[in-house]
Amino acid sequence: MPRRLEIEITSLQGEQATWRAAGAKLPKGVVSVSLLPGGVQVGSVYRADVEQFMEGFEVLSVTAPKTASPLDPRHERLEIIPSKPSGPDVVVTYAPKGRAPRREGERREGPARPGRRPARPGSERPRPERPRPERPRAERPEGQSAEAGERPARAERRPRTPRPARPVRPTEPPVSTQYRNALLATLSPEQLPVAEQLLRGGIPAVRAAVAEQNKNATAQGRPTVDPVTIDRIAEDLLGRTNLAIWKDRAAGALSAGKLLRLRDLRAVVTSAKTVTLDDESRTQLKELQGALTARVEALRTQWTAKLEAAIGAKDVPEALRLVARPPDLSTRVSADAASRVVAITSEALSAEQIPARWNEIVELAADTSIRRNVKPTGIPSDDASHAVAVKNAGAIPELAKLLGMKVPPPPPPTRTVRRAPTRRAS
């Protein structure tokens, strides 16, 4: 499914232009200059609809960025006027500490508090003693004395077996600066600050730093630098800095091993097409491609095993979910497995089926690539099932025949724009 994001043009090469997401460090792919509206310049930002594939991103359409609208031209903005702070609406008064007021006839021991009158002699009344009923005592277990009050010893707890620690997956690929530091060590003093800005944000970061430096120099009365000369130095260093950044990413991915997420590993392998590789980087890319292939093959094996188990158990919903979501875009269901899934799905879609389960199977089958081969044998006599059948008659033509409707045409293809050619790594 395509998604919209803001892209920034990083360089122009004839009829092609490299781009990256606004604010990112690395270019993501190439786009045809004919798709870009207006005058195309390096550093321009556009809104684009892109779709991601295994080999990279495909730009479907490009539009001009949104322009900032004037704020409140008619003075219609509501202003919140804060109220003056006032005192608390509820006042809480705590009772004084000490003993509660004594009852009538109660005598307090100890010296009288200052400020109180002493009690008159004869005013204190004796408190009558009340007999207390005797309660039967519970019998103590043998081996426990009444004097010591010992408790029976508790049963010893079994020692807990420690659970094996699970490997913690890093949230982001590990970052390495080995190759970037090696590149900076080989540069001349006039190239060093330009390379540092390139490593931070590419050509736009270099131009922003030059503009800020010239602005400060003009305000202080000092000579400014020539932006054309700095751009020429940045263009010469751009390929080397991009290669150093990719080598650091590749080194981090190799050091993470199996703890690295599959999408991060695939992103590192795909981004190799945006740089010019040397012998060392080609070796790294070969190792990363081997690791990616091994992990994808392992996922395919697990997926195939789960699909075979679902077909054997005639778990139609699980089999349809697995068919609709393969582990990789290049994975396809075999002809034998597809025919068996179609058979058990068609058998389950009968008029005697429970309406709720029938509706679920139809919705799942409509999202698979085998939907047009499914042939239901009947529709339950339920209003909800009839509505589901009418809704999915275009995806499953046999439902239209059961309903007595005309078979609708298949839906149009989702992608109509041709894919722009990508630059291969040397």
C-alpha positions as CSV (number, residue, x, y, z in Angstrom):
1,M,0.0,0.0,0.0
2,P,1.5,3.4,-0.9
3,R,2.2,5.9,1.8
4,R,2.9,9.6,1.6
5,L,6.1,11.3,2.9
6,E,8.2,14.3,2.3
7,I,11.3,13.7,0.1
8,E,14.3,15.9,-0.4
9,I,16.3,16.0,-3.7
10,T,20.0,15.3,-2.9
11,S,21.5,15.3,-6.4
12,L,20.7,15.5,-10.1
13,Q,22.1,13.1,-12.7
14,G,20.6,13.9,-16.1
15,E,17.0,12.7,-16.2
16,Q,17.3,11.0,-12.8
17,A,17.4,12.6,-9.3
18,T,18.4,10.9,-6.1
19,W,16.1,11.6,-3.0
20,R,15.8,10.8,0.6
21,A,13.2,11.3,3.3
22,A,13.3,14.9,4.7
23,G,15.6,14.9,7.7
24,A,17.2,11.5,6.9
25,K,20.9,10.9,6.4
26,L,21.0,8.5,3.5
27,P,19.3,8.7,0.0
28,K,16.5,6.2,-0.5
29,G,16.4,5.9,-4.2
30,V,16.0,7.7,-7.5
31,V,13.1,9.4,-9.2
32,S,12.5,10.7,-12.7
33,V,12.9,14.4,-13.1
34,S,9.7,14.5,-15.2
35,L,7.7,13.6,-12.1
36,L,9.0,16.6,-10.2
37,P,6.9,19.8,-10.5
38,G,8.5,23.2,-11.1
39,G,12.2,23.9,-11.3
40,V,14.1,21.1,-9.8
41,Q,16.9,22.1,-7.5
42,V,19.1,20.1,-5.1
43,G,17.7,20.5,-1.6
44,S,14.0,21.0,-2.7
45,V,11.4,19.2,-0.7
46,Y,8.3,17.6,-2.2
47,R,5.4,15.5,-1.1
48,A,5.4,12.1,-2.7
49,D,3.4,8.9,-2.7
50,V,5.9,6.0,-2.5
51,E,5.6,2.2,-2.3
52,Q,8.3,0.0,-0.8
53,F,9.5,-3.2,-2.4
54,M,12.4,-5.6,-1.6
55,E,14.7,-3.8,-4.1
56,G,13.9,-0.3,-2.8
57,F,11.3,2.4,-3.0
58,E,9.2,3.4,-6.0
59,V,7.9,6.9,-6.3
60,L,4.3,6.9,-7.7
61,S,3.5,10.6,-7.7
62,V,5.1,13.9,-6.6
63,T,3.3,17.1,-5.6
64,A,4.5,20.5,-4.5
65,P,4.9,21.0,-0.7
66,K,2.3,22.8,1.3
67,T,2.8,26.5,1.7
68,A,2.4,28.2,5.1
69,S,-0.8,30.2,5.4
70,P,-0.9,33.6,7.1
71,L,-1.9,33.4,10.8
72,D,-5.2,35.0,11.7
73,P,-5.5,37.5,8.8
74,R,-9.0,38.6,10.0
75,H,-8.1,38.6,13.7
76,E,-10.5,35.8,14.3
77,R,-8.2,33.8,16.6
78,L,-9.6,33.2,20.1
79,E,-7.4,34.4,22.9
80,I,-7.5,32.6,26.3
81,I,-7.3,35.1,29.1
82,P,-6.0,33.4,32.3
83,S,-8.0,34.2,35.5
84,K,-6.3,35.6,38.6
85,P,-5.3,32.9,41.1
86,S,-7.6,32.9,44.2
87,G,-7.4,31.3,47.5
88,P,-8.6,27.7,48.2
89,D,-12.4,27.3,48.1
90,V,-12.3,24.7,50.9
91,V,-10.4,25.3,54.2
92,V,-9.3,22.1,56.0
93,T,-8.7,22.3,59.8
94,Y,-7.1,19.3,61.5
95,A,-8.0,18.3,65.0
96,P,-5.3,18.8,67.7
97,K,-3.0,15.9,68.4
98,G,-3.4,14.0,71.7
99,R,-5.9,11.9,73.4
100,A,-9.6,12.3,72.7
101,P,-11.8,14.1,75.3
102,R,-12.3,11.8,78.3
103,R,-15.7,10.6,79.2
104,E,-17.5,11.4,82.4
105,G,-16.0,9.7,85.4
106,E,-12.8,8.8,83.7
107,R,-9.6,9.6,85.6
108,R,-6.4,10.6,83.8
109,E,-3.1,9.5,85.3
110,G,-0.1,11.9,85.5
111,P,0.3,15.6,86.2
112,A,-2.5,17.9,85.2
113,R,-2.0,20.0,82.1
114,P,-1.3,23.7,82.6
115,G,-4.3,25.9,82.3
116,R,-6.8,23.3,83.6
117,R,-8.5,23.5,87.0
118,P,-7.8,20.6,89.4
119,A,-10.7,18.2,90.0
120,R,-12.6,18.7,93.2
121,P,-12.3,16.1,95.9
122,G,-15.2,13.6,95.9
123,S,-16.3,14.4,92.3
124,E,-14.6,11.3,90.9
125,R,-16.8,8.3,90.8
126,P,-15.4,4.8,91.0
127,R,-15.8,2.7,87.9
128,P,-17.6,-0.6,88.4
129,E,-15.8,-3.8,87.4
130,R,-17.6,-5.9,84.8
131,P,-17.2,-9.6,84.8
132,R,-15.6,-11.1,81.7
133,P,-16.8,-14.4,80.3
134,E,-14.3,-17.2,80.1
135,R,-13.6,-18.3,76.6
136,P,-12.4,-21.9,75.9
137,R,-8.8,-22.0,74.8
138,A,-7.9,-23.9,71.7
139,E,-5.8,-27.1,72.2
140,R,-2.2,-26.7,71.3
141,P,-0.5,-29.3,69.1
142,E,1.8,-31.8,70.7
143,G,5.4,-30.6,71.0
144,Q,4.4,-27.0,71.7
145,S,4.7,-25.6,75.1
146,A,2.3,-23.0,76.5
147,E,5.1,-21.0,78.1
148,A,7.4,-20.8,75.1
149,G,4.7,-20.4,72.5
150,E,6.8,-22.1,69.8
151,R,5.3,-22.6,66.4
152,P,5.8,-25.7,64.3
153,A,8.6,-25.5,61.8
154,R,7.6,-24.7,58.2
155,A,8.2,-27.1,55.4
156,E,11.3,-26.3,53.5
157,R,10.7,-24.7,50.2
158,R,12.0,-26.3,47.1
159,P,14.8,-24.3,45.4
160,R,13.6,-22.5,42.3
161,T,15.2,-23.4,39.0
162,P,16.5,-20.3,37.3
163,R,15.0,-19.7,33.9
164,P,17.3,-19.3,30.9
165,A,17.8,-15.7,30.0
166,R,16.3,-14.7,26.7
167,P,18.4,-12.9,24.2
168,V,17.6,-9.2,24.2
169,R,17.0,-7.9,20.7
170,P,18.4,-4.4,20.1
171,T,15.8,-1.8,19.3
172,E,18.1,-0.2,16.7
173,P,21.1,-1.6,14.7
174,P,24.4,-1.1,16.5
175,V,26.3,2.0,15.4
176,S,29.9,1.8,14.4
177,T,32.2,4.8,13.6
178,Q,35.3,2.9,12.5
179,Y,35.2,3.8,8.8
180,R,34.1,7.4,9.4
181,N,36.9,8.0,11.7
182,A,39.4,6.4,9.3
183,L,38.1,8.7,6.5
184,L,38.4,11.8,8.6
185,A,42.0,10.9,9.5
186,T,43.0,11.0,5.8
187,L,41.5,14.4,5.0
188,S,43.3,17.8,4.8
189,P,42.4,20.6,7.3
190,E,40.3,22.4,4.8
191,Q,38.3,19.3,3.9
192,L,37.7,18.1,7.5
193,P,34.9,20.5,8.5
194,V,33.1,19.9,5.2
195,A,33.3,16.2,5.7
196,E,31.9,16.5,9.2
197,Q,28.9,18.3,7.9
198,L,28.4,15.8,5.2
199,L,28.4,13.0,7.7
200,R,25.8,14.8,9.7
201,G,23.3,15.7,7.0
202,G,24.8,15.6,3.5
203,I,24.9,18.6,1.1
204,P,22.0,20.5,2.8
205,A,23.9,20.5,6.1
206,V,27.0,21.9,4.4
207,R,25.1,24.7,2.7
208,A,23.2,25.5,5.9
209,A,26.5,25.7,7.9
210,V,28.1,28.0,5.2
211,A,25.0,30.3,5.2
212,E,25.1,30.5,9.0
213,Q,28.9,31.2,9.0
214,N,28.6,33.9,6.4
215,K,25.7,35.5,8.3
216,N,27.7,35.7,11.5
217,A,30.8,36.9,9.6
218,T,28.8,39.7,8.0
219,A,27.3,40.8,11.3
220,Q,30.8,40.9,12.9
221,G,32.5,42.6,9.9
222,R,34.7,39.6,9.0
223,P,35.3,38.2,5.5
224,T,32.9,35.5,4.2
225,V,33.7,32.2,2.5
226,D,32.8,31.4,-1.1
227,P,29.8,28.9,-1.2
228,V,30.8,27.7,-4.7
229,T,34.2,26.5,-3.5
230,I,32.6,24.7,-0.5
231,D,30.1,23.1,-2.7
232,R,32.8,21.8,-5.0
233,I,34.7,20.3,-2.1
234,A,31.5,18.7,-0.8
235,E,30.6,17.2,-4.1
236,D,34.1,15.6,-4.3
237,L,33.7,14.2,-0.7
238,L,30.1,13.1,-1.0
239,G,30.8,9.6,-2.5
240,R,33.5,8.8,0.1
241,T,31.4,9.9,3.0
242,N,28.4,8.0,1.9
243,L,30.5,4.9,1.5
244,A,32.0,5.3,5.0
245,I,28.5,5.6,6.4
246,W,27.3,2.5,4.7
247,K,30.4,0.6,5.8
248,D,29.7,1.5,9.4
249,R,26.1,0.3,9.0
250,A,27.2,-2.9,7.5
251,A,29.8,-3.5,10.2
252,G,27.2,-2.9,12.9
253,A,24.8,-5.3,11.1
254,L,27.5,-8.0,10.9
255,S,28.4,-7.6,14.6
256,A,24.7,-7.9,15.6
257,G,24.2,-11.2,13.8
258,K,20.9,-12.9,14.4
259,L,19.8,-10.3,17.0
260,L,19.3,-7.8,14.2
261,R,15.8,-7.4,13.0
262,L,15.1,-8.7,9.5
263,R,13.8,-5.4,8.2
264,D,16.9,-3.6,9.4
265,L,19.1,-6.2,7.7
266,R,17.1,-5.8,4.5
267,A,17.4,-2.0,4.7
268,V,21.2,-2.2,5.0
269,V,21.4,-4.6,2.0
270,T,19.0,-2.4,-0.1
271,S,20.9,0.8,0.7
272,A,24.0,-0.6,-0.9
273,K,22.5,0.4,-4.3
274,T,22.9,4.1,-3.4
275,V,26.7,4.1,-3.0
276,T,29.7,3.2,-5.1
277,L,31.2,0.1,-3.5
278,D,34.9,-0.8,-3.2
279,D,36.4,-4.3,-2.6
280,E,36.0,-4.2,1.1
281,S,32.3,-3.1,0.9
282,R,31.6,-5.7,-1.7
283,T,32.8,-8.4,0.8
284,Q,30.6,-6.9,3.5
285,L,27.6,-6.8,1.1
286,K,28.2,-10.5,0.1
287,E,28.1,-11.5,3.8
288,L,25.0,-9.5,4.5
289,Q,23.2,-11.0,1.4
290,G,24.1,-14.5,2.6
291,A,22.7,-13.8,6.1
292,L,19.6,-12.3,4.6
293,T,19.0,-15.2,2.3
294,A,19.5,-17.7,5.1
295,R,17.1,-16.0,7.4
296,V,14.5,-15.7,4.7
297,E,14.8,-19.4,3.8
298,A,14.4,-20.3,7.5
299,L,11.2,-18.2,7.6
300,R,9.9,-19.8,4.4
301,T,10.6,-23.3,5.9
302,Q,8.6,-22.4,9.0
303,W,5.8,-20.9,7.0
304,T,5.6,-24.0,4.8
305,A,5.5,-26.3,7.8
306,K,2.7,-24.2,9.4
307,L,0.7,-24.2,6.2
308,E,1.0,-28.0,5.8
309,A,-0.1,-28.5,9.5
310,A,-3.1,-26.2,9.0
311,I,-4.1,-28.1,5.8
312,G,-3.7,-31.5,7.5
313,A,-5.8,-30.3,10.5
314,K,-8.4,-28.7,8.1
315,D,-7.9,-25.4,10.0
316,V,-9.3,-23.3,7.1
317,P,-9.0,-19.8,8.8
318,E,-5.3,-20.5,9.8
319,A,-4.5,-21.8,6.3
320,L,-6.0,-18.7,4.6
321,R,-4.1,-16.4,7.0
322,L,-0.8,-18.1,6.1
323,V,-1.6,-17.9,2.3
324,A,-2.5,-14.2,2.6
325,R,0.7,-13.3,4.6
326,P,3.8,-15.0,3.2
327,P,7.1,-14.4,5.0
328,D,8.5,-12.5,1.9
329,L,7.1,-10.7,-1.1
330,S,8.8,-13.2,-3.4
331,T,7.3,-16.2,-1.7
332,R,4.5,-18.0,-3.6
333,V,2.3,-20.8,-2.6
334,S,3.0,-24.0,-4.4
335,A,0.4,-25.3,-6.8
336,D,-0.3,-28.4,-4.8
337,A,-0.7,-26.5,-1.5
338,A,-2.9,-23.9,-3.2
339,S,-5.2,-26.6,-4.7
340,R,-5.6,-28.3,-1.3
341,V,-6.4,-25.0,0.4
342,V,-9.0,-24.2,-2.3
343,A,-10.5,-27.7,-1.7
344,I,-10.9,-27.4,2.1
345,T,-12.1,-23.8,1.7
346,S,-14.8,-24.7,-0.8
347,E,-15.9,-27.6,1.4
348,A,-16.2,-25.4,4.4
349,L,-18.3,-22.8,2.6
350,S,-21.5,-24.7,2.6
351,A,-25.1,-23.8,3.6
352,E,-24.9,-26.0,6.7
353,Q,-21.9,-24.1,8.1
354,I,-22.3,-21.8,11.1
355,P,-23.0,-18.3,9.8
356,A,-20.3,-16.7,11.9
357,R,-17.6,-19.1,10.8
358,W,-18.8,-18.9,7.2
359,N,-18.5,-15.1,7.2
360,E,-15.0,-15.3,8.7
361,I,-13.8,-17.8,6.0
362,V,-15.3,-15.6,3.2
363,E,-13.6,-12.5,4.5
364,L,-10.2,-14.3,4.8
365,A,-10.5,-16.0,1.4
366,A,-11.2,-12.6,-0.3
367,D,-7.8,-11.3,0.9
368,T,-5.8,-14.2,-0.7
369,S,-4.4,-14.8,-4.2
370,I,-6.5,-18.0,-4.6
371,R,-9.9,-16.2,-4.1
372,R,-11.1,-16.6,-7.7
373,N,-10.6,-20.4,-7.5
374,V,-12.7,-20.9,-4.4
375,K,-16.1,-22.4,-5.2
376,P,-18.6,-22.2,-2.2
377,T,-21.4,-24.8,-2.3
378,G,-24.0,-22.7,-0.5
379,I,-24.8,-19.7,1.6
380,P,-26.4,-19.9,5.1
381,S,-29.9,-18.5,5.5
382,D,-28.8,-15.5,7.5
383,D,-29.0,-11.8,6.6
384,A,-25.4,-11.2,7.7
385,S,-24.1,-14.0,5.6
386,H,-26.1,-12.8,2.6
387,A,-24.6,-9.3,3.0
388,V,-21.1,-10.7,3.3
389,A,-21.7,-12.7,0.1
390,V,-22.9,-9.7,-1.8
391,K,-19.9,-7.6,-0.6
392,N,-17.3,-10.2,-1.7
393,A,-19.0,-11.4,-4.9
394,G,-16.4,-9.4,-7.0
395,A,-13.5,-11.2,-5.3
396,I,-15.1,-14.7,-5.3
397,P,-17.1,-15.1,-8.6
398,E,-18.8,-18.3,-7.5
399,L,-20.7,-16.3,-4.8
400,A,-22.2,-14.1,-7.6
401,K,-23.5,-17.3,-9.3
402,L,-25.1,-18.5,-6.1
403,L,-26.8,-15.2,-5.6
404,G,-28.0,-15.0,-9.2
405,M,-26.0,-11.9,-9.9
406,K,-23.9,-10.9,-12.9
407,V,-20.2,-11.7,-12.2
408,P,-18.5,-8.3,-11.7
409,P,-15.2,-7.6,-13.5
410,P,-12.0,-8.1,-11.5
411,P,-10.7,-5.0,-9.7
412,P,-8.2,-2.8,-11.6
413,P,-4.5,-3.0,-10.8
414,T,-3.3,-0.9,-8.0
415,R,0.0,0.2,-9.6
416,T,-0.2,2.1,-12.9
417,V,3.1,4.1,-12.8
418,R,6.1,2.3,-14.3
419,R,9.1,1.8,-12.0
420,A,12.0,4.1,-12.6
421,P,15.3,2.4,-13.3
422,T,17.6,2.1,-10.3
423,R,21.3,2.7,-10.2
424,R,23.3,-0.5,-9.7
425,A,26.2,-0.7,-7.3
426,S,29.5,-1.1,-9.1
